[in-house]
Amino acid sequence: MMIENGWSVLATYASGFEADLAMAQLESAGIPALRDSNDTVGIFGPGFAGATARGVTVRVPADALEDARSAVCLVNGIS
């Protein structure tokens, strides 16, 4: 687990869409989050929300990490 300035990495997602979905779930749970796009764009350009070469990292406050893990759920219960 990486902690930087009080923020922990929740996950690094393959696409901007997946990161946006996690961010929405965190917002719904009242958990603040930061999205780091790792200075990349989708493989088909900046308007594409699909896969990126380096992924999209979502960070949450370190003291909210366990709650964030519980709040974020992707397809079929996979987080």
N, C-alpha and C positions, 0 to 999 in steps of 0.2 A: 504494500500500500504506500503510495507516495503522498506526502503532505507538504503543501507549499503555501506559505502565508495563511495557515489555518484552513485551507481547502484540500480535500482529498479527492483523488480520482475515483469516480464511481465506476466508469467503464469507458472504453474506447470503441466506438461503433464503426462499422464498415461504411456507413453512408450517412449523409446529412439527414435523410428522412428518419432513420432509426434514432439518431440523436435528438431530433425534434420531437419524436414520439415520447422518448424518455423525459425530455424537458417538460412536456405537457403533463405527463403523469406526476412529475415532481411538483410542478406548479399547483396541480389539483390537490396535492397532499400538503401544500403550504411549506414546501421545502425549497429554499433558494438554491439556484444552480447557475453555473457558468458553462458556456459551450465554447470550446477551443477548437477551431477548425483546422489547426495545425498548418495554416498558410497554404491550404490546398483547395482545389476546385474539383468538381466531379470529373470523371474521365472524359466526358463529352462537353466540358465547358462549365462556366460559372452558373448557368441557369439549371444545370442538371443536379438533382438531389440524390443520385445513385452513389455507387461505390467510389471511394477515393483511394489514392495510393497510400496515404498514411493514416486514414481514419479521422474520426471526429471525437474528441475527448470531452466528456461531461464531468464536471467537478461539483462537489457539494461541500458545505462546511464539515470539517472533520468530526464535530460532535453530532452530526446528523447522518453520518454514513450508514449506520445500521438501519435507521428508519428509511433512508433513501433506497437501500437495497430491497426493502420490503415493499416500497411504493412502486418501484419500476418493474413492470412485467410485460414482456413481449409476447409473441404468438405462442400459444399452448403453454403458458406459464413459465416460459424460459426468460430469464432476466439477464 
